[in-house]
């Protein structure tokens, strides 16, 4: 398989699209956005996924730059990176 040489911003956009292209990650992202305006509930109580699965999806969203968060073993707090989301929205508009 041949490699495509993409500009850094194109690679960033592709990573974000891949992350959100997974139905579970898309739903987790939606829940994080909604949690910003509503009472925060654990994602495991909302979604029919094991906590380890939710954690893996959150890691992938974080790796793609869509969320930020910290995990201190007992508690994990993730939020949507608003600057990254604004960048993503502008990038999609130019497609």
MDAnalysis code that builds the backbone (N, CA, C; Angstrom):
import MDAnalysis as mda
import numpy as np

u = mda.Universe.empty(285, n_residues=95, atom_resindex=np.repeat(np.arange(95), 3), trajectory=True)
u.add_TopologyAttr("name", ["N", "CA", "C"] * 95)
u.add_TopologyAttr("resid", np.arange(1, 96))
u.add_TopologyAttr("resname", ["UNK", "UNK", "UNK", "UNK", "UNK", "UNK", "UNK", "UNK", "UNK", "UNK", "UNK", "UNK", "UNK", "UNK", "UNK", "UNK", "UNK", "UNK", "UNK", "UNK", "UNK", "UNK", "UNK", "UNK", "UNK", "UNK", "UNK", "UNK", "UNK", "UNK", "UNK", "UNK", "UNK", "UNK", "UNK", "UNK", "UNK", "UNK", "UNK", "UNK", "UNK", "UNK", "UNK", "UNK", "UNK", "UNK", "UNK", "UNK", "UNK", "UNK", "UNK", "UNK", "UNK", "UNK", "UNK", "UNK", "UNK", "UNK", "UNK", "UNK", "UNK", "UNK", "UNK", "UNK", "UNK", "UNK", "UNK", "UNK", "UNK", "UNK", "UNK", "UNK", "UNK", "UNK", "UNK", "UNK", "UNK", "UNK", "UNK", "UNK", "UNK", "UNK", "UNK", "UNK", "UNK", "UNK", "UNK", "UNK", "UNK", "UNK", "UNK", "UNK", "UNK", "UNK", "UNK"])
u.atoms.positions = np.array([
    [0.840, -1.173, 0.000],
    [0.000, 0.000, 0.000],
    [0.887, 1.239, 0.000],
    [0.622, 2.147, -0.869],
    [1.420, 3.355, -0.982],
    [0.974, 4.380, 0.051],
    [1.940, 5.113, 0.554],
    [1.675, 6.167, 1.528],
    [1.370, 7.468, 0.799],
    [0.385, 8.174, 1.306],
    [0.086, 9.499, 0.793],
    [0.794, 10.518, 1.665],
    [1.377, 11.498, 1.039],
    [1.996, 12.573, 1.794],
    [0.939, 13.653, 2.015],
    [0.496, 13.754, 3.257],
    [-0.513, 14.741, 3.604],
    [0.115, 15.855, 4.418],
    [-0.411, 17.037, 4.238],
    [0.010, 18.159, 5.071],
    [-0.411, 17.871, 6.512],
    [0.271, 18.494, 7.453],
    [-0.022, 18.279, 8.877],
    [-1.499, 18.528, 9.185],
    [-2.063, 19.589, 8.658],
    [-3.471, 19.891, 8.945],
    [-4.401, 18.845, 8.341],
    [-4.037, 18.304, 7.187],
    [-4.843, 17.239, 6.595],
    [-4.775, 15.977, 7.449],
    [-3.592, 15.662, 7.975],
    [-3.446, 14.497, 8.859],
    [-4.285, 14.690, 10.118],
    [-4.286, 15.906, 10.640],
    [-5.083, 16.199, 11.834],
    [-6.571, 16.001, 11.556],
    [-7.028, 16.494, 10.414],
    [-8.437, 16.340, 10.059],
    [-8.802, 14.873, 9.883],
    [-7.966, 14.113, 9.213],
    [-8.233, 12.690, 9.000],
    [-8.297, 11.957, 10.336],
    [-7.407, 12.275, 11.259],
    [-7.427, 11.633, 12.581],
    [-8.734, 11.923, 13.309],
    [-9.199, 13.159, 13.219],
    [-10.459, 13.524, 13.879],
    [-11.645, 12.828, 13.221],
    [-11.635, 12.772, 11.896],
    [-12.721, 12.092, 11.184],
    [-12.754, 10.608, 11.533],
    [-11.580, 9.985, 11.608],
    [-11.520, 8.567, 11.991],
    [-12.071, 8.354, 13.396],
    [-11.670, 9.230, 14.298],
    [-12.126, 9.093, 15.688],
    [-13.639, 9.205, 15.767],
    [-14.203, 10.182, 15.087],
    [-15.652, 10.383, 15.148],
    [-16.415, 9.436, 14.233],
    [-15.700, 8.735, 13.346],
    [-16.346, 7.787, 12.440],
    [-16.796, 6.508, 13.135],
    [-16.315, 6.268, 14.320],
    [-16.741, 5.105, 15.086],
    [-18.015, 5.461, 15.838],
    [-19.086, 4.677, 15.706],
    [-20.356, 5.028, 16.349],
    [-20.264, 5.209, 17.862],
    [-19.499, 4.376, 18.531],
    [-19.384, 4.504, 19.990],
    [-18.655, 5.786, 20.363],
    [-17.565, 6.087, 19.638],
    [-16.835, 7.318, 19.948],
    [-17.661, 8.543, 19.616],
    [-18.418, 8.490, 18.543],
    [-19.298, 9.612, 18.196],
    [-20.312, 9.851, 19.320],
    [-20.889, 8.782, 19.819],
    [-21.880, 8.905, 20.908],
    [-21.230, 9.425, 22.190],
    [-20.042, 8.945, 22.503],
    [-19.321, 9.434, 23.677],
    [-19.037, 10.924, 23.516],
    [-18.607, 11.328, 22.332],
    [-18.346, 12.742, 22.069],
    [-19.622, 13.567, 22.258],
    [-20.743, 13.067, 21.753],
    [-22.026, 13.761, 21.949],
    [-22.349, 13.906, 23.427],
    [-22.142, 12.853, 24.179],
    [-22.434, 12.895, 25.618],
    [-21.532, 13.895, 26.336],
    [-20.277, 13.971, 25.936],
    [-19.374, 14.947, 26.545],
    [-19.825, 16.372, 26.234],
    [-20.269, 16.599, 25.009],
    [-20.784, 17.933, 24.638],
    [-22.021, 18.272, 25.456],
    [-22.905, 17.319, 25.612],
    [-24.131, 17.543, 26.370],
    [-23.823, 17.748, 27.846],
    [-22.827, 17.081, 28.362],
    [-22.474, 17.184, 29.777],
    [-21.994, 18.582, 30.140],
    [-21.555, 19.347, 29.142],
    [-21.094, 20.703, 29.409],
    [-22.234, 21.612, 29.850],
    [-23.458, 21.272, 29.473],
    [-24.599, 22.113, 29.829],
    [-25.541, 21.441, 30.820],
    [-25.280, 20.182, 31.110],
    [-26.146, 19.428, 32.011],
    [-25.319, 18.819, 33.132],
    [-26.012, 18.222, 34.071],
    [-25.318, 17.546, 35.162],
    [-24.487, 16.404, 34.599],
    [-23.264, 16.317, 35.047],
    [-22.340, 15.307, 34.550],
    [-22.659, 13.943, 35.150],
    [-22.932, 12.969, 34.302],
    [-23.157, 11.588, 34.741],
    [-22.053, 10.726, 34.160],
    [-21.685, 9.670, 34.858],
    [-20.651, 8.777, 34.315],
    [-21.101, 8.175, 32.987],
    [-20.196, 8.154, 32.018],
    [-20.539, 7.618, 30.696],
    [-20.956, 6.159, 30.771],
    [-20.364, 5.413, 31.696],
    [-20.714, 4.001, 31.838],
    [-22.162, 3.782, 32.230],
    [-22.767, 4.776, 32.882],
    [-24.176, 4.637, 33.268],
    [-25.108, 5.049, 32.138],
    [-24.588, 5.696, 31.106],
    [-25.400, 6.164, 29.984],
    [-25.331, 5.199, 28.808],
    [-24.142, 4.676, 28.559],
    [-23.902, 3.851, 27.374],
    [-23.800, 2.376, 27.745],
    [-24.263, 1.500, 26.865],
    [-24.190, 0.061, 27.148],
    [-22.818, -0.516, 26.804],
    [-21.774, 0.088, 27.393],
    [-20.402, -0.333, 27.128],
    [-19.678, -0.565, 28.442],
    [-18.765, -1.499, 28.431],
    [-17.936, -1.734, 29.610],
    [-17.049, -0.517, 29.853],
    [-16.707, -0.278, 31.106],
    [-15.881, 0.881, 31.438],
    [-14.544, 0.842, 30.706],
    [-13.984, -0.338, 30.549],
    [-12.707, -0.441, 29.837],
    [-12.855, -0.028, 28.370],
    [-14.003, -0.339, 27.780],
    [-14.274, 0.052, 26.398],
    [-14.433, 1.561, 26.295],
    [-15.173, 2.145, 27.232],
    [-15.348, 3.598, 27.255],
    [-13.983, 4.268, 27.406],
    [-13.147, 3.741, 28.281],
    [-11.815, 4.314, 28.494],
    [-10.979, 4.270, 27.216],
    [-11.043, 3.173, 26.503],
    [-10.292, 3.058, 25.248],
    [-10.806, 4.062, 24.215],
    [-12.108, 4.212, 24.107],
    [-12.666, 5.189, 23.158],
    [-12.290, 6.614, 23.556],
    [-12.296, 6.911, 24.839],
    [-11.880, 8.233, 25.306],
    [-10.408, 8.485, 24.973],
    [-9.595, 7.460, 25.112],
    [-8.173, 7.603, 24.778],
    [-8.003, 7.949, 23.304],
    [-8.781, 7.292, 22.460],
    [-8.684, 7.561, 21.023],
    [-9.184, 8.964, 20.669],
    [-10.233, 9.403, 21.324],
    [-10.708, 10.777, 21.116],
    [-9.658, 11.782, 21.585],
    [-9.000, 11.464, 22.675],
    [-7.942, 12.335, 23.195],
    [-6.745, 12.330, 22.239],
    [-6.361, 11.156, 21.749],
    [-5.245, 11.062, 20.800],
    [-5.524, 11.865, 19.531],
    [-6.785, 11.920, 19.119],
    [-7.168, 12.677, 17.925],
    [-7.250, 14.175, 18.214],
    [-7.141, 14.551, 19.475],
    [-7.165, 15.959, 19.840],
    [-8.541, 16.538, 20.053],
    [-9.554, 15.689, 20.116],
    [-10.924, 16.184, 20.266],
    [-11.339, 16.414, 21.710],
    [-10.714, 15.705, 22.627],
    [-11.034, 15.880, 24.044],
    [-9.738, 16.039, 24.830],
    [-9.877, 16.644, 25.971],
    [-8.764, 16.743, 26.902],
    [-9.225, 16.116, 28.203],
    [-8.309, 15.658, 28.978],
    [-8.720, 15.071, 30.237],
    [-7.560, 14.502, 31.000],
    [-7.888, 14.196, 32.223],
    [-6.905, 13.616, 33.114],
    [-7.520, 12.405, 33.785],
    [-6.678, 11.437, 34.041],
    [-7.114, 10.231, 34.720],
    [-6.192, 10.029, 35.906],
    [-6.743, 10.190, 37.110],
    [-5.925, 10.023, 38.318],
    [-6.305, 8.748, 39.063],
    [-6.527, 7.692, 38.307],
    [-6.893, 6.358, 38.800],
    [-8.331, 6.309, 39.308],
    [-8.663, 7.043, 40.344],
    [-10.007, 6.961, 40.910],
    [-11.022, 7.738, 40.076],
    [-10.612, 8.890, 39.570],
    [-11.537, 9.750, 38.831],
    [-10.928, 10.151, 37.498],
    [-11.762, 10.164, 36.503],
    [-11.335, 10.648, 35.194],
    [-12.290, 11.746, 34.776],
    [-11.745, 12.807, 34.246],
    [-12.563, 13.943, 33.820],
    [-12.147, 14.317, 32.411],
    [-13.040, 14.164, 31.484],
    [-12.779, 14.497, 30.093],
    [-13.760, 15.562, 29.641],
    [-13.261, 16.490, 28.835],
    [-14.100, 17.533, 28.259],
    [-13.714, 17.708, 26.799],
    [-14.651, 18.235, 26.028],
    [-14.386, 18.528, 24.627],
    [-13.407, 19.697, 24.554],
    [-12.413, 19.568, 23.714],
    [-11.466, 20.659, 23.481],
    [-12.146, 21.622, 22.504],
    [-12.631, 22.722, 23.026],
    [-13.419, 23.666, 22.219],
    [-12.603, 24.285, 21.087],
    [-11.319, 24.545, 21.328],
    [-10.477, 25.095, 20.255],
    [-10.311, 24.084, 19.129],
    [-10.098, 22.826, 19.492],
    [-9.951, 21.777, 18.483],
    [-11.267, 21.577, 17.726],
    [-12.387, 21.648, 18.439],
    [-13.683, 21.492, 17.776],
    [-13.931, 22.638, 16.799],
    [-13.590, 23.859, 17.178],
    [-13.749, 24.999, 16.277],
    [-12.875, 24.827, 15.037],
    [-11.633, 24.345, 15.242],
    [-10.750, 24.090, 14.111],
    [-11.356, 23.027, 13.194],
    [-11.856, 21.948, 13.799],
    [-12.463, 20.858, 13.041],
    [-13.639, 21.360, 12.207],
    [-14.486, 22.180, 12.809],
    [-15.652, 22.716, 12.096],
    [-15.209, 23.563, 10.898],
    [-14.204, 24.398, 11.083],
    [-13.696, 25.213, 9.970],
    [-13.093, 24.321, 8.872],
    [-12.362, 23.294, 9.277],
    [-11.734, 22.401, 8.306],
    [-12.782, 21.646, 7.494],
    [-13.842, 21.202, 8.140],
    [-14.899, 20.479, 7.430],
    [-15.626, 21.415, 6.468],
    [-15.810, 22.651, 6.855],
    [-16.495, 23.626, 5.978],
    [-15.736, 23.837, 4.672],
    [-14.426, 23.641, 4.678],
    [-13.637, 23.871, 3.469],
    [-13.553, 22.652, 2.558],
    [-14.142, 21.529, 2.975],
    [-14.095, 20.331, 2.121],
    [-14.891, 20.530, 0.847],
])
